[in-house]
């Protein structure tokens, strides 16, 4: 991979983490504001619950992609651990290919969802739902990129755990 490709890969990794952690901090602020205004001031704000749900939606799907990058998704890997190297490689290739196919289908279906919900707005904030629901196809797309990189790494003979968790671009 070229140096420009490596820089782009690192930028993607940094951007995922920055978005996820920034939204987490924002969620804490919004939720704290909600609790403060509701229980201390006894005058709850109408928009905080809606905003918290919107931010949480983004955290879920960008966070899912972040977990794929780190190789930390829940998996049943007993068979992969007890198989010899060659069958384990084929098992991982099939597994990554299947998962990649599923997340790509979900990304496409998510784009269709955006086309359906594009005009509606949230009641309290007046934000178009398309901006909230965009987290789903974006998260699935990011997951697809990570699973594709892991698939290529396993195909090239790299250790599967290192391939999935690597912050470095695929070779």
N, C-alpha and C positions, 0 to 999 in steps of 0.2 A: 504494500500500500504506500502511496506517495505521502510526503510530509503534509501536504495540504489535506489529504484524506484523514490522516491521523489527527490533525488539528480540528477538523470538522467533527470527528468522532468524540474527541475530548470536549468540544463545545457542546455537543448533544448531551453528554454525561453531566456536565456542569449545569446546563440549562434545566434538565430534569430535576436535579437536586435543588437548585435554586427556587424553581417554581413550587416544588413540593414543600420545602421548608418555609418559604415565604407564606404560602397559603396556610400552613399549620400555625404560624405565628399570628396571622390574620384571624384564623378561627378562634384562637385563644383570646384575642382582643375582643372580637365580636361577642363571644360567649360570656366573657367577663362583664362586658358592658350590659348584656342582656340580664345577667344575674343582678348586677348592681342596680340597674334601673327598676327591675321588678321587685326586689326584696328590700332594698335600702330606700330608694326614692318612692316606692309604691306607685310608680308611673311607668309601666313597661313601654318600650319603643315597639312600634308595629313591624318594623322591618328587620330586626336583628335575627329572629328565628329563620326567616326566609334567606337572608344573607348567609347565615351559618350553614344552612342546607346546601346552598349553591357552592360555597367554598369547600365544604366537605365532599361534595361530588367530584370536584377537581382533584382533591387530595387522594381519593380512592383510586381513580384511574391513572393518574400520573404516578402515584405510589405503587400501583401494581406493576407498571413498567419498570420502576426503580428496583423493585424486588426481583424482577426477572433479570435485570442487569447484574444483580448481586448473587443470583442463583439461589435465592432463599424461598421460593415458592414451595408450598407443601407438595410433597411427592412421595409416592410409594417406590422406594428404590431398592428394596430387598433383592429382587431378581437381578438388577443391574450390579449390585455389589458382589453377588456370589458367582456370576457368570465369568468365564475366562474373557480375555481381552477382545478377541475377534467377535464372538456373539454379543458381548456387551456393546461393542461399537455399533453393530447392526440394530440392536434394540434401541439404542439412543438415537440413531439416525431416523428410525421409524417414529419414535416418540416425538422428537423435535419436529419432524415433517408434519405429523398429525396435528400437533399443537399449533404450528405455524399456519396450517390450513384453517384451523378453527378461528384463530385470532384475525386472520385476513377476512374470513367470512363475516365475523362480527364487526370489523372495521367498515366493510362495505355496507352492511345492514345499518350501522350507526350513521353513515352518511345519508342513507335513505330516511332515517328518523329525523335528521336535521332538515331535510326537504319538507317533511310533513309538518313539523312543529315550528318552522321558521317564523311565522307571523304572530304567534301568541306571545303574550307578555306576562310576566309575574305580577300578581296583584299588588303587593306592597311596594316593590321597588320599581316596577315598570320596565324591568330588564327583559329583553327578548330571550325566550327559553333556548333558542338556538345557541346562545353563548354558554349556557350551562351544559346543555347536552353535547356540545362539541368535545367535551372532555372524554366521552366514551370512544368515538372513533379515533381521536388523537391518542388516547391511552392504548387502544388496541393496535394502532399503527406502530407506536413505539415498542410495544411488546413484540410485534411481528419483526421489527428490525433486530431486536435482541435475539429472538429465537432463530432468525435466519443466520445471524452471526455465529450462534452456538452450533447450528447445523453445519455450517461451512467449516468451523473449527473441528468438529468431530469427524467430518468427512476427510479433512486433511491430517487426521491422526492426533490432534491435540487432546489432552486429558479433558474429559467432559466437564468436570466441576470447575476447572480453571477456565474453560471456554465460556461457561455461562456466567461466571462471576467476574471475569476480567474487566477492568476498567479500560484496558488498552484495546485498540482496534484489532479486528481479526487480521492474521498475517496475509 
